Amino acid sequence: MSLVVVLTGFSFLLGLVIGSFLNVVICRYNTGETLWGRSRCFTCGRELSFKELFPLLSFLIQKGKCRNCLSKISWQYPIVEFLTALLFALSFLKISSGVDISMVTRPSFWAALFSAWAFIAILIVIAVYDYRHKIIPDFLVVLAIFLGLLGAWLSLERSGFANQMIFALHGLLLAGPTLALPLAGLWFISYGRWLGLGDAKLAYALGVFLGLSRGIVAFLLSFWIGAIIGLILIILGRFQYLWFRKFSLKSELPFAPFLIAGALLSWLLPANWLSWLIFF
């Protein structure tokens, strides 16, 4: 078994564990609860045992229900865990592709990988938190900007102090503002009805991490993704299909998840795929 396969599997398993922790952050952030307390059922209040805390696996074994009160467990938990695991594995494959296998043993490789993982983790928290509460806390955005700058600085795509400095300044002074200003303008002229100012701040963080060219691609992809998903939800709501019956033309959808989806696609996919996706 090759080293790449082993480390891809390790990345996936680590992502499952981190995803479980991200669920705790999402559910407890701004509630006054500590992030380090024992997990419990939100319905009956019983603390969960060790065997109920295995990411993804416990949800499947328990068929999505609490073992004590049989109340349904939110699908948020397995989705966040699996999505984090998948993105961790894909990010490892991206960073390891095109480099000599000996690079995997170097601190620079792991610094780039861990910084990318940290940035992905905070993006997942922001996306789900915005979906749940229709707001992006400033602290999370500031953290995303810091982690995005760190990820851009440590990226293996740029070598040498001068190149890293140039790209960092490029993100902070050009790419970030270029992506943020259109959304800030939409927030201003609509008095916050179309978009929140948090979306503009998030776009700045994405620009810092991606740079201008991939940032613009991410921006365009986010509108495509939002339009397609919005149309699907409206059609399902029109036909009163299950949970989707609440969606209509007047429904509000948070934009942060679409921005983040576009950014991750822009970062993960090869450059020649991106132009096809946008202009097809």
Buried (B, 14 or more C-beta within 10 A) or exposed (E): EEEBEEBBEEBBBBBBBBBBBBBBBBBBBEEEEEEEEEBEBEEEEEEBEEEBEBBBEBBEEBEBEBBBEEEEBBEBBBBBBBBBBBBBBBBBBBBBEEEEEEBBEEEEBBBBBEBBBBBBBBBBBBBBBBBEEEBBBEEBBEBBBBBBBBBBBBBBEBEEEEEBEEBBEBBBEBBBBBBBEEBBEBBEEEEEEEBBBBBBBBBBBBBBBBBBEBBBBBBBBBEBBBEEBBEEBBEBBEEEEEEBEEBEEEEEBBBBBBBBBBBBBBBBBEEEEBEEBEEE
